[in-house]
Amino acid sequence: MSIEKALYDYLSTKAGVVAQVSTRVYPDIAPESAVYPFITVTITNETHDHHMQGGSGLANPTIQLDVWAETLPTRIAAAEAVRLSLDGFRGAMGTDSLSIRSCFLVNKSNFQEQDAEGRGNPVYRSSMDFSIWHVEIVPTL
């Protein structure tokens, strides 16, 4: 299972997140038809741990989760629901139980941007970077 799928499965079942964004969690870019609020998930960096014998079976991607909303209070509530669901998480994640060794919030930035439709309404975004250590399949030669 990929970390993106595991995150989607996990966030789509967390009551606090679902209460804020339903199951509107998208890889990289939300579709044009997406309804606010929603979350986008992007891998911004990915490292794989090694030892002298080769791959250790651990990966450490940095995942950027962006919470998008039309109002500031909604953005604040949805971003906090994501933080509370992920920061410090360890265990099985997703329907295929991807083994997460550690997950922690590295950075959070907040933005106010113009909407893509040009209506002049602001869009509020919280961009959170999470470092997630997880088990991966070790390559065989």
C-alpha positions as CSV (number, residue, x, y, z in Angstrom):
1,M,0.0,0.0,0.0
2,S,1.2,3.5,-0.8
3,I,1.5,6.2,1.9
4,E,-0.9,8.3,-0.1
5,K,-3.6,5.6,-0.1
6,A,-3.0,4.9,3.6
7,L,-3.4,8.6,4.4
8,Y,-6.6,8.9,2.4
9,D,-8.1,5.8,4.0
10,Y,-7.1,7.0,7.5
11,L,-8.2,10.6,7.2
12,S,-11.5,9.5,5.5
13,T,-12.4,7.6,8.6
14,K,-11.3,10.0,11.4
15,A,-14.4,11.5,12.9
16,G,-12.9,14.9,13.5
17,V,-11.6,15.2,9.9
18,V,-14.8,13.8,8.4
19,A,-16.9,16.3,10.4
20,Q,-14.9,19.1,8.7
21,V,-14.2,17.9,5.1
22,S,-16.3,14.8,4.7
23,T,-14.1,12.4,2.5
24,R,-12.8,15.2,0.3
25,V,-9.1,14.2,0.4
26,Y,-7.3,14.4,-3.0
27,P,-3.9,13.5,-4.3
28,D,-1.8,16.6,-5.3
29,I,-4.5,18.8,-6.9
30,A,-8.2,18.8,-6.2
31,P,-10.5,18.5,-9.2
32,E,-12.1,21.7,-10.5
33,S,-15.5,20.4,-9.2
34,A,-14.2,20.0,-5.6
35,V,-16.4,21.6,-2.9
36,Y,-14.7,23.5,-0.1
37,P,-13.4,22.6,2.4
38,F,-11.1,19.8,1.2
39,I,-7.6,18.5,1.7
40,T,-4.8,17.8,-0.8
41,V,-2.0,15.4,-0.1
42,T,1.4,15.7,-1.8
43,I,4.7,13.9,-1.3
44,T,7.3,16.7,-1.3
45,N,10.3,14.6,-0.4
46,E,11.0,10.9,0.0
47,T,14.0,9.2,1.6
48,H,14.6,5.5,2.1
49,D,16.7,4.2,5.0
50,H,19.7,1.9,4.3
51,H,22.3,-0.1,6.2
52,M,25.4,-2.0,5.0
53,Q,23.3,-4.9,3.7
54,G,21.0,-2.6,1.6
55,G,17.5,-1.3,2.2
56,S,16.3,-1.3,5.9
57,G,12.7,-1.5,5.0
58,L,11.9,2.0,6.3
59,A,10.9,5.1,4.3
60,N,10.6,8.6,5.5
61,P,8.6,10.8,3.1
62,T,7.7,14.4,3.9
63,I,4.0,14.8,3.2
64,Q,2.4,18.1,2.6
65,L,-1.3,18.3,3.6
66,D,-3.1,21.4,2.5
67,V,-6.4,22.2,4.0
68,W,-8.5,24.5,1.8
69,A,-11.6,26.5,3.0
70,E,-13.7,29.4,2.1
71,T,-13.8,30.8,5.7
72,L,-11.1,31.3,8.3
73,P,-13.0,29.5,11.1
74,T,-13.5,26.4,8.8
75,R,-9.8,26.4,7.8
76,I,-8.8,26.6,11.5
77,A,-11.1,23.8,12.5
78,A,-10.2,21.5,9.6
79,A,-6.5,22.0,10.0
80,E,-6.7,21.3,13.8
81,A,-8.7,18.1,13.1
82,V,-5.9,17.0,10.7
83,R,-3.2,17.9,13.3
84,L,-4.9,16.0,16.1
85,S,-5.4,13.0,13.9
86,L,-1.8,12.7,12.7
87,D,0.7,14.4,14.9
88,G,2.3,11.7,17.1
89,F,0.4,8.9,15.3
90,R,2.0,5.4,15.4
91,G,0.4,2.1,14.3
92,A,-1.5,0.6,11.4
93,M,-2.8,3.1,8.9
94,G,-5.3,2.5,6.2
95,T,-7.3,-0.5,5.0
96,D,-4.1,-2.4,4.3
97,S,-2.6,-1.5,7.7
98,L,0.6,0.3,6.5
99,S,2.9,0.2,9.5
100,I,3.6,3.8,10.7
101,R,6.6,4.0,13.0
102,S,6.3,7.7,13.7
103,C,4.4,10.7,12.3
104,F,5.0,14.2,13.4
105,L,4.2,17.7,12.3
106,V,7.4,19.5,11.1
107,N,5.9,22.8,9.8
108,K,2.6,24.6,9.4
109,S,2.0,27.8,7.4
110,N,-1.2,29.6,6.8
111,F,-2.2,31.6,3.7
112,Q,-5.0,33.7,2.3
113,E,-5.2,33.5,-1.4
114,Q,-7.6,34.6,-4.2
115,D,-10.0,32.0,-5.5
116,A,-9.2,30.4,-8.8
117,E,-12.6,31.4,-10.3
118,G,-11.7,35.1,-10.0
119,R,-14.8,35.9,-7.9
120,G,-12.7,38.0,-5.6
121,N,-13.5,35.8,-2.6
122,P,-10.5,34.8,-0.5
123,V,-9.6,31.1,0.0
124,Y,-7.9,30.1,3.2
125,R,-5.2,27.5,3.3
126,S,-3.2,25.7,6.0
127,S,-0.1,23.9,4.6
128,M,1.3,21.3,7.0
129,D,4.4,19.2,6.5
130,F,4.5,15.8,8.2
131,S,7.5,13.6,8.5
132,I,6.2,10.0,8.4
133,W,8.4,7.0,9.0
134,H,6.8,3.8,7.6
135,V,7.6,0.3,6.7
136,E,8.2,-0.5,3.1
137,I,9.0,-3.6,1.0
138,V,12.7,-4.1,0.7
139,P,14.0,-4.5,-2.9
140,T,15.4,-7.9,-3.7
141,L,18.1,-8.4,-6.3
